[in-house]
Amino acid sequence: MYRCVQCGEPNRSTSSMGLQCDKCGSRIFVKERPNIKKELGSD
């Protein structure tokens, strides 16, 4: 899922070509990433 940088509206479109926010018309999006902490093991 992608989120509009300008207004924060989520966009679930699978096509990245011609992606445009339905709410504000912006074309700048960021990919939503889960907030997961990764731990590195010491070998």
KOLGU-4560 file (N, C-alpha, C; in nm, 3 decimals, padded with zeros to 5 digits):
<recs>
<n_xx: 00.084 n_yy: -00.117 n_zz: 00.000 ca_xx: 00.000 ca_yy: 00.000 ca_zz: 00.000 c_xx: 00.089 c_yy: 00.124 c_zz: 00.000 mol: A seq: 1 type: MET>
<n_xx: 00.045 n_yy: 00.226 n_zz: -00.068 ca_xx: 00.117 ca_yy: 00.352 ca_zz: -00.076 c_xx: 00.035 c_yy: 00.462 c_zz: -00.010 mol: A seq: 2 type: TYR>
<n_xx: 00.103 n_yy: 00.564 n_zz: 00.044 ca_xx: 00.035 ca_yy: 00.676 ca_zz: 00.108 c_xx: 00.084 c_yy: 00.805 c_zz: 00.044 mol: A seq: 3 type: ARG>
<n_xx: -00.010 n_yy: 00.895 n_zz: 00.013 ca_xx: 00.021 ca_yy: 01.024 ca_zz: -00.048 c_xx: 00.103 c_yy: 01.108 c_zz: 00.050 mol: A seq: 4 type: CYS>
<n_xx: 00.211 n_yy: 01.168 n_zz: 00.001 ca_xx: 00.298 ca_yy: 01.250 ca_zz: 00.086 c_xx: 00.229 c_yy: 01.381 c_zz: 00.123 mol: A seq: 5 type: VAL>
<n_xx: 00.150 n_yy: 01.434 n_zz: 00.033 ca_xx: 00.089 ca_yy: 01.565 ca_zz: 00.054 c_xx: -00.029 c_yy: 01.562 c_zz: 00.151 mol: A seq: 6 type: GLN>
<n_xx: -00.123 n_yy: 01.469 n_zz: 00.133 ca_xx: -00.244 ca_yy: 01.469 ca_zz: 00.217 c_xx: -00.255 c_yy: 01.347 c_zz: 00.308 mol: A seq: 7 type: CYS>
<n_xx: -00.172 n_yy: 01.243 n_zz: 00.286 ca_xx: -00.174 ca_yy: 01.125 ca_zz: 00.372 c_xx: -00.279 c_yy: 01.022 c_zz: 00.335 mol: A seq: 8 type: GLY>
<n_xx: -00.349 n_yy: 01.042 n_zz: 00.224 ca_xx: -00.453 ca_yy: 00.950 ca_zz: 00.180 c_xx: -00.391 c_yy: 00.818 c_zz: 00.134 mol: A seq: 9 type: GLU>
<n_xx: -00.442 n_yy: 00.702 n_zz: 00.182 ca_xx: -00.389 ca_yy: 00.574 ca_zz: 00.135 c_xx: -00.433 c_yy: 00.544 c_zz: -00.007 mol: A seq: 10 type: PRO>
<n_xx: -00.348 n_yy: 00.477 n_zz: -00.084 ca_xx: -00.379 ca_yy: 00.439 ca_zz: -00.221 c_xx: -00.337 c_yy: 00.295 c_zz: -00.239 mol: A seq: 11 type: ASN>
<n_xx: -00.431 n_yy: 00.208 n_zz: -00.272 ca_xx: -00.405 ca_yy: 00.065 ca_zz: -00.282 c_xx: -00.382 c_yy: 00.019 c_zz: -00.426 mol: A seq: 12 type: ARG>
<n_xx: -00.358 n_yy: 00.110 n_zz: -00.516 ca_xx: -00.338 ca_yy: 00.075 ca_zz: -00.656 c_xx: -00.215 c_yy: -00.013 c_zz: -00.673 mol: A seq: 13 type: SER>
<n_xx: -00.226 n_yy: -00.113 n_zz: -00.760 ca_xx: -00.113 ca_yy: -00.202 ca_zz: -00.785 c_xx: -00.026 c_yy: -00.151 c_zz: -00.899 mol: A seq: 14 type: THR>
<n_xx: -00.076 n_yy: -00.059 n_zz: -00.979 ca_xx: -00.001 ca_yy: -00.004 ca_zz: -01.092 c_xx: 00.071 c_yy: 00.123 c_zz: -01.049 mol: A seq: 15 type: SER>
<n_xx: 00.201 n_yy: 00.129 n_zz: -01.071 ca_xx: 00.277 ca_yy: 00.249 ca_zz: -01.035 c_xx: 00.281 c_yy: 00.350 c_zz: -01.150 mol: A seq: 16 type: SER>
<n_xx: 00.239 n_yy: 00.309 n_zz: -01.269 ca_xx: 00.237 ca_yy: 00.399 ca_zz: -01.384 c_xx: 00.115 c_yy: 00.489 c_zz: -01.376 mol: A seq: 17 type: MET>
<n_xx: 00.135 n_yy: 00.620 n_zz: -01.375 ca_xx: 00.024 ca_yy: 00.714 ca_zz: -01.372 c_xx: -00.046 c_yy: 00.720 c_zz: -01.238 mol: A seq: 18 type: GLY>
<n_xx: 00.022 n_yy: 00.684 n_zz: -01.132 ca_xx: -00.037 ca_yy: 00.687 ca_zz: -00.999 c_xx: -00.061 c_yy: 00.831 c_zz: -00.957 mol: A seq: 19 type: LEU>
<n_xx: -00.184 n_yy: 00.860 n_zz: -00.916 ca_xx: -00.220 ca_yy: 00.995 ca_zz: -00.875 c_xx: -00.321 c_yy: 00.985 c_zz: -00.761 mol: A seq: 20 type: GLN>
<n_xx: -00.306 n_yy: 01.070 n_zz: -00.661 ca_xx: -00.394 ca_yy: 01.071 ca_zz: -00.545 c_xx: -00.535 c_yy: 01.114 c_zz: -00.586 mol: A seq: 21 type: CYS>
<n_xx: -00.635 n_yy: 01.038 n_zz: -00.543 ca_xx: -00.774 ca_yy: 01.071 ca_zz: -00.575 c_xx: -00.822 c_yy: 01.194 c_zz: -00.499 mol: A seq: 22 type: ASP>
<n_xx: -00.762 n_yy: 01.221 n_zz: -00.383 ca_xx: -00.808 ca_yy: 01.331 ca_zz: -00.298 c_xx: -00.747 c_yy: 01.466 c_zz: -00.338 mol: A seq: 23 type: LYS>
<n_xx: -00.613 n_yy: 01.470 n_zz: -00.355 ca_xx: -00.548 ca_yy: 01.599 ca_zz: -00.380 c_xx: -00.480 c_yy: 01.610 c_zz: -00.517 mol: A seq: 24 type: CYS>
<n_xx: -00.463 n_yy: 01.497 n_zz: -00.589 ca_xx: -00.403 ca_yy: 01.501 ca_zz: -00.721 c_xx: -00.251 c_yy: 01.491 c_zz: -00.722 mol: A seq: 25 type: GLY>
<n_xx: -00.190 n_yy: 01.477 n_zz: -00.605 ca_xx: -00.044 ca_yy: 01.466 ca_zz: -00.598 c_xx: 00.002 c_yy: 01.335 c_zz: -00.660 mol: A seq: 26 type: SER>
<n_xx: 00.125 n_yy: 01.333 n_zz: -00.709 ca_xx: 00.182 ca_yy: 01.213 ca_zz: -00.769 c_xx: 00.301 c_yy: 01.161 c_zz: -00.690 mol: A seq: 27 type: ARG>
<n_xx: 00.317 n_yy: 01.207 n_zz: -00.566 ca_xx: 00.428 ca_yy: 01.164 ca_zz: -00.483 c_xx: 00.374 c_yy: 01.074 c_zz: -00.372 mol: A seq: 28 type: ILE>
<n_xx: 00.421 n_yy: 00.949 n_zz: -00.369 ca_xx: 00.374 ca_yy: 00.851 ca_zz: -00.273 c_xx: 00.492 c_yy: 00.785 c_zz: -00.202 mol: A seq: 29 type: PHE>
<n_xx: 00.466 n_yy: 00.736 n_zz: -00.082 ca_xx: 00.564 ca_yy: 00.658 ca_zz: -00.009 c_xx: 00.502 c_yy: 00.522 c_zz: 00.021 mol: A seq: 30 type: VAL>
<n_xx: 00.585 n_yy: 00.419 n_zz: 00.021 ca_xx: 00.537 ca_yy: 00.284 ca_zz: 00.050 c_xx: 00.524 c_yy: 00.266 c_zz: 00.200 mol: A seq: 31 type: LYS>
<n_xx: 00.408 n_yy: 00.214 n_zz: 00.242 ca_xx: 00.386 ca_yy: 00.186 ca_zz: 00.383 c_xx: 00.471 c_yy: 00.066 c_zz: 00.424 mol: A seq: 32 type: GLU>
<n_xx: 00.541 n_yy: 00.079 n_zz: 00.533 ca_xx: 00.624 ca_yy: -00.030 ca_zz: 00.584 c_xx: 00.580 c_yy: -00.061 c_zz: 00.727 mol: A seq: 33 type: ARG>
<n_xx: 00.575 n_yy: -00.190 n_zz: 00.761 ca_xx: 00.537 ca_yy: -00.226 ca_zz: 00.896 c_xx: 00.642 c_yy: -00.179 c_zz: 00.997 mol: A seq: 34 type: PRO>
<n_xx: 00.597 n_yy: -00.145 n_zz: 01.116 ca_xx: 00.688 ca_yy: -00.097 ca_zz: 01.221 c_xx: 00.738 c_yy: -00.218 c_zz: 01.301 mol: A seq: 35 type: ASN>
<n_xx: 00.835 n_yy: -00.288 n_zz: 01.242 ca_xx: 00.889 ca_yy: -00.410 ca_zz: 01.304 c_xx: 01.036 c_yy: -00.388 c_zz: 01.337 mol: A seq: 36 type: ILE>
<n_xx: 01.071 n_yy: -00.421 n_zz: 01.459 ca_xx: 01.211 ca_yy: -00.408 ca_zz: 01.501 c_xx: 01.284 c_yy: -00.538 c_zz: 01.464 mol: A seq: 37 type: LYS>
<n_xx: 01.394 n_yy: -00.526 n_zz: 01.394 ca_xx: 01.474 ca_yy: -00.642 ca_zz: 01.357 c_xx: 01.595 c_yy: -00.650 c_zz: 01.448 mol: A seq: 38 type: LYS>
<n_xx: 01.624 n_yy: -00.769 n_zz: 01.493 ca_xx: 01.742 ca_yy: -00.791 ca_zz: 01.577 c_xx: 01.845 c_yy: -00.871 c_zz: 01.501 mol: A seq: 39 type: GLU>
<n_xx: 01.968 n_yy: -00.826 n_zz: 01.507 ca_xx: 02.077 ca_yy: -00.896 ca_zz: 01.443 c_xx: 02.146 c_yy: -00.986 c_zz: 01.544 mol: A seq: 40 type: LEU>
<n_xx: 02.165 n_yy: -01.110 n_zz: 01.508 ca_xx: 02.230 ca_yy: -01.205 ca_zz: 01.598 c_xx: 02.381 c_yy: -01.191 c_zz: 01.590 mol: A seq: 41 type: GLY>
<n_xx: 02.447 n_yy: -01.218 n_zz: 01.700 ca_xx: 02.594 ca_yy: -01.213 ca_zz: 01.702 c_xx: 02.645 c_yy: -01.357 c_zz: 01.694 mol: A seq: 42 type: SER>
<n_xx: 02.712 n_yy: -01.388 n_zz: 01.583 ca_xx: 02.764 ca_yy: -01.524 ca_zz: 01.562 c_xx: 02.909 c_yy: -01.533 c_zz: 01.596 mol: A seq: 43 type: ASP>
</recs>
